[in-house]
Amino acid sequence: MNLKVGDKVKFLNDTGGGTVTKILSKDMVQVINKDGFEVPVLADELLKTEQEQEQVQHEPPQEDLTEEHQEYDAFDQEKPMDKSQASADDPGNHLYFAFVPGQVAHPENSDLETYLINDSDFYLYYLVLLQREDSWVYFASGHLEDNMKTYIKTIEQEHFNEIGRFRFQCIFYQKGFYNPISPMEAQVNVHPKKFFKSTSYTENDFFEEEAMVLEIKKEETLYRKLAELSSEDINQVIREKEQKEEKNNYKSGKSEQQDTEEIDLHIEELVDKPKELSNQEMLDIQMGRFQMALEGALKTPKTQKIVFIHGVGNGRLRYEIRKYLDRYHPKLDYQDASFKEYGYGATLVFVGK
């Protein structure tokens, strides 16, 4: 038997046991017993304790690597000839965030288990953040295989009112040939009151019990929608707003020759019934108005500066405006507008040559 210092052993020809303290020879070791005496013992007269044997048995084999951890050779792959390369941007790929009540009979009075559902043909690395006050905190992260779901964690009922927004950062990939896309970043908004309504939990394709399943949609699609913005309803809203501004400017005696233009992006200034719109619809309208005003100012030599009044709120509109400027107009300078005139809710863009 191969023994080493520190091994726990039992005596075969006597009661009790002890710990190996010294290797005396190939066949003999020194053992300290429970009374504190060190005695020389033949190795053949000792037996490792079950605890020690169990530890050895549970040591993972060094050479037995699973397929997931084996090195993947990118140069040993052949492109399939019978089908096109997969893309994570295909409309058939979806990602969901789900809330499953612990008590099926009374979901409105239950803690909630959260799950991430990868309804796609891609592997997924994910990071989930939870908004707390005016910042974000870590909620969960991990790896999820294709067409699988994973339990995240349980949210106790006492914390429901602290939930409002979850943010997801995801990377999709495949082993083999595929068309990669940029990492996905998306946000899911949930009003706490929905957790207390049994009607919020419905039958679904992912769980036997009723659950609240919310789709996680890629935010970059917003810019594609804005680039293709042609909705007559939204354009009509913008035209009506411009007509109101022209009338107000005429009444107040404002000159159209001024070099600074002000655009109020508060949703109440853009539509008559904002409560009938979803958060995404409101953001689409606000960003549409922002885009139209910015492009118009860039084509008007007399306009040197333009102030977009977006308010403070949760900071989403301000973030989207600046993200758009950085992406599509990186040469334009911008900064916070005058705190004295606009508080902390406006962005000043320099559009003059």
N, C-alpha and C positions, 0 to 999 in steps of 0.2 A: 504494500500500500504506500502510495506517495503521500507523505505528511509534510507539513510545513509549520513554522512557528505561528502560533495563533489559532491553529485548528482546535475545535472542540471535539473531545474524544470520550469514549466509554471503555472501561476495562472489560475484556471478555472473560477473564478468570477471577474476577472480583467484583464487588459492588462499587457503584459510584463511577466517577470519571474526573475529567479536568481539562486543562488547556496545555498544549505543547508549548514549552518555553525554550527548548534547545534541541538541535539535531546532534546527537552524540556520534552516530556512525550511520552506515547504510542501513543497518538493521535495528538500531536502538535510538530512542529519543528520550528527552527528559520532560516529565509532566508534573505540573503543579495541581494538587488535588484541592477539594473544597476546604480542607483544613489548613491549607497554606504550605503543605510540605511538598518539596520537589523530589520526585522519585524517578529513577531510570526504568524504562519499560521497553520490552521488545515491540517493534512496530506491528508484528503479526498478532500481538495480544491486545491490540487496540482497534476500536471501531469508531469511525466518524459519527457524530450525532446526526439524528434525522434532520435537524435544522441545517446543519452544514451540507448534508447530502442534497436536501431540497434546493439550497442555494445553487449548488453545482448543476443540478438538473435543470434549473430555470435560467441558467446563463444562455443567452441566445447564441446559436452556432455562428461562427465567424464567417463561414464560407457560404451559408445557406441564405443568400439574398433573395428577397421577393422581386417579382418583375418590376414593381413600382420603383425600387431602389437600384436596380441594375442600370449601369451606364447605358445611355441611349446613343447609338451611333448614327448621327445625321447623314453620314456619307454612305451608309449601308442601306439606304432607302431608295426604292424605285417608284417613280411617279405613276399612279394608276392611269391606265389608258381608257378605261370604260366609264369614267365619271369625272365631272368637273371638280375643281378644288373647292373644299368647304370654306365657308366664310362665317365668322361670328356675327356678321351684320345681316344674315339672312332673316327674313320675317318669321320663319318658323322657330327661331330660337327665342326663348323667353326666360326671364329671371323673376322669381316671386319671393315676397317676404310674408310669412304667415303667422297668425296668432291662433293658437289652439287652446281652448279652455280645459282646465284640469277636471272640472266637473261637467260632464256632458249634459246632465239633466238641468243644471242651473248655471249656464255659462256666464250670466251677468253677475254672479256672485262667486267667481272663481279666479284663482291665479291663472296666468297665461303662459303657455309654453311658446317660445318663438322658434321658427324654423326658416331656413333659407332653402329655396327650391331651384335647382339648376335644370330647367326644362330645355336643354340644348344638347348638341352633340360635342360640346367642348368641355375640357377640364377648366376649373375655375379657382383662382386665388382671390380671396375676398378680405376686405376690412370693413367693419361696420362701426359707425360712430353715432353717438346719441347727443343731441343738443341739450345742454344744460345752461339755463340763463342765456348769456350772450356768447357762449363758447361751445366747444365740442369736447366730449370725453370718449375714451375707448370703450367699445361695447363688446366686440368679438372679432376674431379673425381666424382664417384657416384655409383649407384646401378642400374642394368638392369636386367629385368626379361627374362625368356627363350623365344627364338624365337621372340624377339622384337628389335626395333632400337630406338635410342634416339638422339635428337639433342644435340650437344656439344656447339658450338659457331660459330660465323661468323668471317671469316678472311678477312679483307679489302685488296683490291688489292695492296695498297701501302706497305703491309707487306710481299708480296709473296716472295721477294728475301731474306727474313730472315728465310725462312723455308727450312729445309733440312732433319732433322731426328725427328721422334716422337718415344718415348719409352713408352711401355705399361706394367703395372704390374697388373695382374689379378688373382682373386681367384674365382673358380667355386664351386658351391655347389648345393645340392638338399635337399628337405624336404622328408625324407624317406631313404630307403636303396640304397646306391650307392658306387662305388669304388672311393675314393678320390685320387687326385694326388697332386703333389707339386704345389705351386703357379706358374703361368706362367709369364715369362718375355720375351718380344719380342720387336723388333725394326722395324720400317717402314721408308725406305728412299724415299724421293720424291725430284726430281730435279725441282726447281722453274720454269724452262722454260716450263715444261709440262702444267702448269696452263694456259699458254697463247696460247695453241694449242687446237683448237676445236676438233681435232681427239683424244684427251686424254679422252674425255667424251663419253661414249658409253651406249647403252641400257643395262639394268640390271634387276635383279629379285626383287630389293628392292625399286626402285623409278619409278614413272611414267615418269619423265624426265631423260635425259641422265646424267650420273654421272661417276666420277672416283672412282672405288671401288677397294680397295687394301686389300688383305688377310693378316691378322696378324698371323704369324706362330710361334709356340713355338720354342725357341732357343735351348732348351735342346735336341731336335731331332738331332742337329748337332753332339753331342757326340755319339748318336746311329749310325749315318751315318759313323762317323770316325771309330767306333769300328768294323763296318762291311765293311770298305773300301776295295773294291776289284776291282774297275774300272781299266780295262787294260790301258785305256788312261792315267789316273793319275799316275799309277805305271810306265808306260813307260816314262812319263815326269820326274819322280823322278830318274829312272835309268839313263836316259840321263844326268841329272844334276850331278849325282854321277860320271859318266864317265868323264865329263868335269872337275870336281874337282880333280879327280885322275891325269888327264893330267896336270892341273895347278900346282898341288903339286909337280909333277915330274920335271916340267920345272923350278919352283922356288927353287927347292932343299929342300923343306920342308920334314921333316922326319915324317913318319907315326908313329914313336914312341913317338911323343910329347904327353904330358898329357892333353893338352887343345885343344879342337876341336872347330872350328868356322863353323856355319851354317847360310848362308845368306838366309833369308826368303822373301826378296823383290820379288814381283811377276815377275818382269822383268828378274830375275835370274832363275826363275823356268819354265817359258813358253816363247815361241817365240812371240805369239800374244796376250798379256794380254787384249787388248782393245776389243777382241771378247768375253770375259768372263763377266759374271755378278759379282757383288760384292760377292754374296754368293759362287759362283764357285771359285773365287779367294781365298776366305777364306778357303774353303774346301781343296784346293791344298796346301795352306800354312800350315794349321794345319796338313794335312797328312804328309808333309815333316818334320814338327816339331816332330810329333809322332814317325815316323820311325827313325829319328836321335836320339831321346831320348832313345827309346827302344834299339837301337843298342849300344849306349854308355853305357847303364846299363849292357850290356852283355860283354863289353870289359874292362877287368881289367886295361889296360894301360891308359884309359881315366879317368881322375880325374875331369875335368871341361869341360863344354860345353857352348859356347856363341851363343845365338840365336840373330841374327841381324834382327830386325823387323821394324826398322825405327820409326819415331814419328807419322806421319799421324794424324788420328783422335783417336788413342789409342785403336782401336778395337782389333787388333791382339795381342798387348801386354796384354790387358785385358783377352782375351781368353786363351792365353798361361798360364798365372798365375792362372786363374780359373781352367784349366785342371790340373796343378801341385798340386793345393790345394786339388782337388777332388780325383785324382788317385794316386798321389805320395806325400802324406802329410809329409812324413819323409825326403824328399829332401829339402835342403836349397837353396834359390835363392836370388839374389839381382840385382840391376842395375849394368851392366858391367862398366868398366872404362870409365868415361866421356872423358878422354884424348884420348883414342883410338877409342871409338865408338860414342862419343857424347851422346845424351840422348835416343838413339834408340836401345838398346840391353839389353838382360837379361842374366845374368851369373847363371848357374845351377851347383851345386856341386853334382856330381854323384859318386865320389870315395867312397870306403868303409872307 
